[in-house]
Amino acid sequence: MELSALYKCVIGLDVHQAQITACALIQQPDGSTRIEQRQFGGFARDRRELADWAASLHPDEVVMESTGIYWKSPYAALEAVGIRAKVVNARHVKHVPGRKTDVGDAHWLAMLARAGLLRASFVPPAALRELRLIARQRQKLVGQLASEKNRLHKVLTDSGIRLGVVVSDLHGQSARAMVKAIIAGQAPQQVINLASRRLKASREEIFDALQGELTASHRFVLDELMQHIEEIEARIDRFDVRLLAGLESERGTLALLQTIPGVDLIGAAMLLVEIGSDMGAFGSADRLASWVGVCPGNNESAGKRKSGHTRKGNPYVRRLLCEFAHAASRTTSVFKSKFQALVVRRGYKRAIIAIGHKILRTLFFMLKRREHYRDCATDYEALSVQRNAPRWIKALTKFGFITPASA
């Protein structure tokens, strides 16, 4: 296969856990191409050797596939010597049949890069990459917390206690106090005194829900689960503090993102470390949605539309967008009306993905234009009048512009 060369020196890297295969295509003064192939290990000294070798060639492009997490260390080593490598999607670099070897992969990458056929994936700056570690571990902790809370609920149900029937949140302040009292062995008559007066259930219903056959094994497991839940909650709080401290310089951007319905401070921070604040790296809202993996697939042949399943993208951003969509669908915003129109025709899950897609496109233009969110379904002037009218009338009356009778 002959490809037109756009660059004089390119390097392709086939990255694995313990080995990195490199192939350099170098154009000679006489127009011929010299191929230089090297293999490096996966340790720190090997990565430094790779970076020094690549820097000595002064390449126009260095490309590698985004294979798992193995590309991150070589990328950082190259970045340290001033080389910004291109991390490309493996779907865009399909190997040639019959040439599937590590050397062949590196050579094929270099050939495609030399012809300018590869587009780099988004790689955030080093500071945001470090904060990603914190944000992604926090998501894991939130998943563990939900699992442990569900387990505690199951153990209570197994013992015959139906507290989850009479309270909306088993881990609210009042319900948690009652669960701790149950674990401590207090009688239902004492536990019921910890119930909040705001609970809709009557005292008789709560008393009936507290009746059960709680054994010593139940109490032991419940006590361990409760300690683990509180420990995870404390860890999540520490992660939140560290994450927000690292984004101190992005306070304006965080405030901007929070103007969207369904987005809170932590959600905005976790989204920001994933996509960054510079939308020029993506170019368009369509590319951002494709990178995240929330846009419908485009697969048409012979005039027929085939499967349009969403492909794998960034699972962390997609999870955040689904959370935002769930929250936004319950607000008085355009997202709610859009959700209600879609859920009837397409079902709940597809509607949530569609709302997440819409939120992501909105975020793109907000960050690109540095503008706050304004909902087309909301009359902001009427809201301002409703909020400020009593103060305005009081001031006009005070200074004699209107009489108390007319007010």
C-alpha positions in Angstrom: 0.0 0.0 0.0 1.4 3.4 -1.0 0.6 6.4 1.1 1.7 10.0 0.5 4.2 11.1 3.1 3.4 14.4 4.9 6.1 14.1 7.6 9.8 13.3 7.2 10.2 11.5 10.6 7.6 9.7 12.5 7.7 7.1 15.3 5.0 4.4 15.9 4.9 2.7 19.4 3.2 -0.6 20.1 2.8 -0.4 23.9 2.4 -3.4 26.2 2.8 -3.9 29.9 6.3 -5.2 29.9 7.5 -4.3 26.3 7.4 -1.3 24.0 8.1 -1.9 20.3 9.1 1.2 18.4 9.4 1.8 14.6 10.8 5.0 13.1 10.3 6.0 9.5 12.9 8.5 8.5 13.1 10.2 5.1 16.6 10.4 3.8 18.0 13.3 1.7 17.9 11.2 -1.5 14.2 10.6 -0.9 14.4 7.0 0.3 13.0 5.9 3.6 15.1 4.4 6.4 13.3 2.1 8.9 14.7 1.9 12.4 13.1 -0.5 14.8 13.8 -0.8 18.6 12.4 -2.7 21.5 12.3 -1.3 25.1 11.2 -2.8 28.4 8.4 -1.5 30.5 10.4 -0.2 33.5 11.3 3.4 34.3 14.8 3.2 33.0 13.5 1.7 29.8 11.0 4.4 29.4 13.7 7.0 29.9 15.8 5.3 27.2 12.8 5.3 24.9 12.3 9.0 25.4 16.0 9.8 24.9 16.0 7.7 21.7 12.9 9.4 20.4 14.2 12.9 21.2 17.5 12.2 19.3 15.5 11.6 16.1 13.6 14.9 16.4 10.4 13.3 15.1 7.5 15.3 13.6 5.0 12.8 15.0 5.0 10.1 17.7 1.9 7.9 17.9 0.7 5.1 20.1 -2.6 3.2 20.7 -4.6 3.8 23.8 -4.1 0.3 25.1 -5.6 0.1 28.6 -3.5 2.1 31.0 -0.1 1.0 29.7 0.2 4.1 27.4 0.2 6.5 30.3 3.8 6.0 31.6 5.5 6.1 28.1 3.4 9.2 27.3 4.6 10.9 30.5 8.2 10.0 29.7 8.0 11.4 26.2 6.2 14.5 27.6 9.1 15.1 30.0 11.5 15.5 27.0 9.2 17.8 25.2 7.4 15.3 22.9 3.6 15.4 22.9 2.7 12.0 21.5 -0.6 11.3 19.8 -2.7 8.7 21.5 -5.0 7.2 18.9 -8.1 5.1 19.2 -7.4 1.4 18.3 -10.7 1.4 16.3 -9.2 3.9 13.9 -6.0 1.8 13.4 -7.1 -1.6 12.2 -4.2 -3.9 11.4 -3.5 -5.4 8.0 -4.3 -9.1 7.8 -1.2 -11.3 7.8 1.0 -8.7 9.4 -0.3 -8.9 13.0 2.9 -8.7 15.1 4.3 -6.1 17.5 6.8 -4.9 14.9 4.0 -4.9 12.2 1.7 -2.8 14.5 4.4 -0.2 15.2 5.3 -0.1 11.5 1.6 0.3 10.5 1.1 3.1 13.1 4.2 4.9 11.7 3.0 4.6 8.1 -0.5 6.0 9.0 1.0 8.8 11.0 3.5 9.7 8.2 0.5 10.1 5.8 -1.4 12.3 8.3 -4.2 9.8 8.6 -4.4 9.7 12.5 -6.2 12.0 14.8 -5.1 12.2 18.4 -7.5 11.4 21.2 -7.9 14.0 24.0 -5.2 13.8 26.7 -5.6 16.4 29.4 -2.7 18.3 30.9 -0.6 16.6 33.6 -2.3 18.5 36.5 -5.8 17.2 35.4 -4.5 13.7 34.8 -3.4 13.6 38.4 -6.8 14.8 39.6 -8.4 12.2 37.5 -6.9 9.6 39.8 -8.7 11.2 42.7 -12.0 11.6 40.9 -12.1 8.1 39.5 -11.2 6.5 42.8 -14.0 8.6 44.4 -16.4 7.0 41.9 -15.3 3.6 42.9 -15.8 4.5 46.6 -19.3 5.7 45.8 -20.1 2.4 44.2 -18.8 0.5 47.2 -20.9 2.7 49.5 -24.1 2.0 47.6 -23.3 -1.7 47.7 -22.7 -1.7 51.4 -25.9 0.3 52.0 -27.9 -2.2 50.0 -26.3 -5.1 52.0 -27.3 -3.5 55.3 -30.9 -3.1 54.0 -30.9 -6.8 53.1 -29.6 -7.9 56.5 -32.3 -5.9 58.3 -34.9 -7.4 56.0 -33.5 -10.9 56.7 -34.0 -10.3 60.4 -37.7 -9.3 59.9 -37.2 -5.6 60.4 -39.0 -3.6 57.7 -37.7 -0.1 58.5 -37.2 0.6 54.8 -41.0 0.4 54.3 -41.8 3.4 56.5 -38.8 5.7 55.7 -37.8 7.0 52.3 -34.1 6.9 53.0 -32.7 4.2 55.3 -29.5 6.2 55.7 -31.1 9.5 56.6 -30.3 11.1 59.9 -33.4 9.8 61.7 -33.3 6.3 60.2 -29.6 5.9 60.8 -30.0 6.8 64.4 -32.7 4.1 64.7 -30.6 1.5 63.0 -27.7 2.2 65.4 -30.1 1.9 68.3 -31.3 -1.5 67.0 -27.7 -2.7 66.7 -27.0 -1.5 70.2 -29.9 -3.8 71.4 -32.4 -1.2 72.5 -36.0 -2.1 72.7 -38.5 -0.9 69.9 -40.1 1.4 72.5 -36.8 3.2 72.9 -35.9 3.1 69.2 -39.2 4.8 68.1 -38.3 7.9 70.2 -35.5 8.6 67.7 -37.9 8.8 64.8 -38.2 12.3 63.3 -41.6 14.1 63.6 -41.3 14.8 59.9 -41.8 11.1 59.0 -45.1 10.5 57.2 -45.6 7.1 58.8 -47.5 7.0 62.1 -45.8 5.8 65.3 -47.8 2.6 65.2 -46.5 1.8 61.7 -42.9 2.5 62.7 -43.3 0.3 65.8 -44.7 -2.6 63.7 -41.7 -2.1 61.2 -39.2 -2.4 64.1 -40.5 -5.8 65.1 -38.2 -8.6 64.1 -36.1 -11.6 65.1 -32.6 -10.0 65.5 -30.0 -12.6 66.4 -26.4 -12.0 67.6 -25.1 -12.8 64.1 -27.4 -10.2 62.6 -26.2 -7.6 65.1 -22.5 -8.4 64.4 -22.9 -8.1 60.6 -25.0 -4.9 60.9 -22.4 -3.4 63.2 -19.6 -4.2 60.8 -21.5 -2.9 57.9 -22.4 0.4 59.6 -18.7 0.9 60.6 -17.7 0.3 57.0 -20.3 2.6 55.6 -19.2 5.4 57.9 -15.6 4.7 57.1 -16.3 5.0 53.3 -18.3 8.2 53.8 -15.3 9.7 55.7 -13.0 8.6 52.8 -15.3 10.2 50.2 -15.2 13.5 52.2 -11.4 13.5 52.2 -11.4 12.8 48.4 -13.9 15.7 47.9 -11.6 18.1 49.9 -8.5 17.0 47.9 -10.3 17.3 44.5 -11.7 20.7 45.2 -8.4 22.0 46.5 -6.7 20.9 43.2 -9.3 22.8 41.2 -9.0 26.0 43.2 -7.9 27.9 40.1 -11.0 26.7 38.2 -13.6 28.2 40.6 -15.2 30.3 37.8 -15.6 27.2 35.6 -17.1 25.2 38.4 -19.6 27.9 39.1 -20.4 28.1 35.4 -21.1 24.3 35.2 -23.3 24.4 38.3 -25.8 26.7 36.5 -27.0 23.6 34.5 -30.0 21.8 36.2 -28.8 18.6 37.9 -25.1 19.5 38.3 -23.7 20.1 41.7 -20.2 21.1 42.9 -18.7 17.7 43.1 -20.3 16.6 39.8 -18.9 19.7 38.1 -15.4 19.0 39.5 -15.4 15.4 38.4 -16.6 16.3 35.0 -14.0 19.1 34.6 -11.1 16.8 35.3 -12.3 14.4 32.6 -13.0 16.8 29.7 -11.0 19.9 30.8 -12.1 23.5 30.2 -10.6 24.0 26.7 -13.2 22.8 24.2 -10.8 23.6 21.4 -9.2 20.2 22.1 -12.4 18.5 20.7 -13.3 21.0 18.0 -17.0 20.4 18.0 -19.8 19.1 20.2 -20.3 16.1 18.0 -16.7 15.0 18.5 -17.0 15.4 22.3 -20.1 13.3 22.3 -18.4 10.7 20.2 -15.4 10.7 22.5 -17.6 10.2 25.6 -19.7 7.5 23.8 -23.2 9.0 24.3 -24.1 9.8 20.6 -25.9 7.2 18.5 -23.8 5.1 16.1 -23.7 5.9 12.4 -23.9 2.7 10.4 -25.6 2.8 7.0 -25.0 0.6 3.9 -26.9 0.3 0.7 -29.4 2.9 1.9 -30.3 0.9 5.0 -29.8 2.0 8.5 -28.2 -0.7 10.6 -27.5 -0.9 14.3 -26.9 2.5 15.9 -25.7 1.3 19.3 -23.5 3.7 21.3 -19.9 2.6 21.3 -17.4 2.5 24.2 -16.2 5.9 25.2 -15.3 7.4 28.5 -17.3 5.5 31.1 -16.6 8.0 33.9 -18.1 10.9 32.0 -21.0 8.8 30.8 -21.8 7.8 34.3 -21.8 11.4 35.4 -24.0 12.5 32.5 -26.5 9.8 33.5 -26.5 11.1 37.1 -27.0 14.7 35.8 -29.8 13.5 33.5 -31.7 11.7 36.3 -31.5 14.9 38.4 -32.4 17.2 35.5 -35.4 15.2 34.5 -37.0 16.1 37.9 -36.4 19.9 37.5 -38.6 22.5 35.9 -36.4 22.9 32.9 -36.3 22.0 29.2 -34.6 18.8 30.1 -37.7 17.6 31.9 -40.0 18.2 29.0 -37.5 16.5 26.6 -37.3 13.5 28.9 -41.1 13.2 29.2 -41.4 13.3 25.4 -38.8 10.6 24.9 -39.6 8.2 27.7 -42.9 7.3 26.2 -41.6 6.5 22.8 -38.0 5.2 23.5 -38.1 3.9 27.1 -36.5 5.1 30.3 -32.8 4.1 29.6 -32.7 5.5 26.1 -34.3 8.7 27.3 -31.7 9.1 30.0 -28.9 8.7 27.5 -30.5 11.2 25.2 -30.8 13.8 28.0 -27.2 13.1 29.0 -26.2 13.7 25.3 -28.2 17.0 25.3 -26.5 18.1 28.6 -23.1 17.3 27.2 -23.7 19.4 24.1 -25.0 22.3 26.2 -21.8 22.0 28.4 -19.6 22.2 25.3 -21.1 25.5 24.1 -21.2 27.0 27.6 -17.4 26.2 28.1 -16.5 27.4 24.6 -18.4 30.7 24.9 -17.9 31.1 28.7 -21.6 31.7 29.1 -24.0 30.7 32.0 -26.8 28.4 31.3 -30.2 30.0 30.4 -33.2 27.7 30.1 -35.6 28.4 27.2 -38.5 27.0 29.3 -37.9 29.4 32.2 -39.0 33.1 32.4 -36.0 34.6 34.2 -37.6 38.1 34.3 -40.7 36.7 36.0 -38.5 34.9 38.5 -36.6 38.1 39.3 -39.8 40.0 39.8 -41.2 37.3 42.1 -38.0 37.3 44.1 -37.5 41.0 44.4 -41.0 42.5 44.3 -41.5 42.7 48.1 -38.2 44.5 48.6 -39.0 46.9 45.7 -42.5 47.7 47.0 -41.0 48.3 50.5 -38.4 50.7 49.1 -40.9 52.6 46.9 -43.2 53.0 49.9 -40.4 54.1 52.1 -39.4 56.9 49.8 -42.9 58.0 49.0 -43.2 56.9 45.4 -46.3 54.9 46.2 -48.7 55.1 49.2 -49.4 52.1 51.4 -53.0 52.0 50.2 -52.0 51.7 46.6 -49.3 49.1 47.4 
